[in-house]
């Protein structure tokens, strides 16, 4: 025979506070990672710690270790959420040039949506499992577009280095260049000019 236990006053208060704050009364890994991304969006990725996230969720820091192994796992989860917003890979009937431009557009849209969390992805280690799967998907798409694997990886490296580096500078720099600055503004037009150069260079050098 089961015994019904009446929630304590503190438990009820905790549930009410969580509900008022829009936080789930029952945590899950997805909920923890979603809260981590929201915190990074608000305060920056450098502010994301197990203790700070626990305070945001209204739980003890040790509780989070039920859902994530450590801060590295937490950051990896945030990287996975950001990657999930990027449309990449080959579409039937599209050229590799169209695939690259579509991925570049989606990547920039994601970065502008999450300017303070974006460095987690842009600076993620190559060993990150979500990032590795993302790279594999793009390389496979380029191979479907006619590249061999080595060339596809080389092109991805150039595209990723430019796109990530450009967006990091665009999101962290001043909106307007200083007077006399010889560099053009880091904006959408410059972003696409860079990709035009990369694509034209690949067509010429690789003969594709």
N, C-alpha and C positions, 0 to 999 in steps of 0.2 A: 504494500500500500504506500503510495507516494504521499509526501507531506508538502503542502503548499506553504512556501515561505513568503511572508509579507516583506516587500522591499523596505529597507531602512530609510529613515528620513534623508540621510546623506545620499543614498543611491537615487532616491527620487529627485533630489535637487540636482544631482549630476545629470540625470536624463533630461530634466527640464532645461538646464543650461545648455546642454548639447543641442537640444531641439531648437532653442531660441537662436543659437549661433549658426544654425543650419548644418551642424556636424552630425554624423551618424552616431547613434547611441551604441551600435555594435560595429567595431572596427573591422576592416578587412584590409588585405594588402592593397587592393585597388584604391580604397578610401585613403589609406595612408599616403600612397604615391600621389594621388590627386591633391591632397592637402599640401604635400611637399612642393608640388609644382606651383600651386597657388601662392604659397609662402615665398618661393623664389621669384615669382612674378612681382610680388609686392615689395620685397626687401632685398632681392638680389641673391644669387646663388651662394655667395660667401656667407650669408646669414643663415643658411640652412644647416642646422645641427640637430642631432637627436633630441637634445634638451629643449631647443627652441620649438621644434615641431611638436613635441609632447605637450608643451605649454599651450600651443595653438589648438591642439586637439582635446585639451582638458584631461590628459591622462598622465601617468608616470612614465618617465623616460624608459624604464625597463620594459614597460608594456609593448613598446614599439619593436623590441627585439623578437617578439612573437611573429612579426610580419616582415621585417627586414633584418638582415644579418648585422649590418653596421652602416656607417655613413656612406661607404663606398657602394654598397648595395642600394642604398637610398638614392644616391646620385645616378647610378645605373638605371634605376627605375624611372627617374625623371627624364633621362636621355631617351629611354624607350617611349615615353609619352610624347616627347617632341618629335621623334622619328615617325611615330604613327600619324602625325599631321602632314607629313611630306609625301606628295604623290610622285613616285619614281618607278622606273622600269619601262619596259617596252609595251607599246600598244599596237595591236595588229593594224597593219596598213600605214603606220607612221614611220618617218625616217629617223635615223639616230639624231639628226640635228633637232628635229621636233621633240624627241624624247628628252634631250639635254635641256632645251629651253623650257619645256613643261616642268621638269624637275627643278630647274633654277628658279622659276617663278613661284613654285610651291614652297621651296626652301626659304625664299625671301619673305613670303607671306607669313610663314611660321615664325621666322625670326622677328618680324615686326609685331606679331601678336604676343610674343614672349621676349621682349628685349632684354629683360634682366635675368631670365632663366637661360637664354640662348647660349651663353658661354659654356654651360654644362655639356652641350652637344658639340659645339665648335671646338672645344678643347678636350673632348673625351679621349681617353687612351684607346689606341687601336685594338687593344685586347677586349674592349667592352663587347659583350655578346650581342647586344642590340645593334650596335654600330657595325659589327662584323656582318650581321645578317643584312643590314641596310646596304653595305658595300657590295655584298654578294648579289643582291637583287639588282643593283644598278649595273654591275659588271655583266651579269647574265643578260640584262636588257641590251647592253651595247653589243654583246656577242650575237644576239638575235638580229641586231641591226647590221651585222656583217664584219665585226671586228674579231680578231683572235683574242684569246684571253689576256696575253701579255700587253697588247696594245690597248685593250679595253681598260685594264688596270692603270696604264700610264695616262690615258685620257681622263679617267676618273680622278686620279691624283691631282692633275692640273686644274680640273674644274672645281674640285672640292677645296683645294688650297686657295684659289682665287675667291670663290664664293664665300667661304667661311671668313677668310681674312678681310675681305671687303666689308662684309656685314658687321664684323666686330668693330671695325673702324667707324663705319657709318653710324652704328648705334651708340658708340661711346664718344664720338667727336662733336664739335659745335655744329649747329644747324647751318651756319654761314661761314665760309672761309674768311680768314683775316685779310684785311686790305693788303694787296701786294702778294698774296699767296699764289705761287706759280701753279699749284695743283688745282684741278677742277673740283667742284663740289662733289662730295660723295652722296649721290642720290640715285634714283631709279634709272635715269638716263645713262649715267656713268656705269652703273651695274650692267646694263644691257650692252653698252659699247664694249665692255670687257669681254662679255660672252661672245659677241660678234667676232672679236679678234681671235679668241680661242678657237671657235668653230671654223673660221676661215683658215687659221693656221693648221688645224688638224686636216682640213680638206686638202690643203696644199702639200703639207709634209707627208701625210699618210696616203695621199692619193685616193681618198674615199669621198 
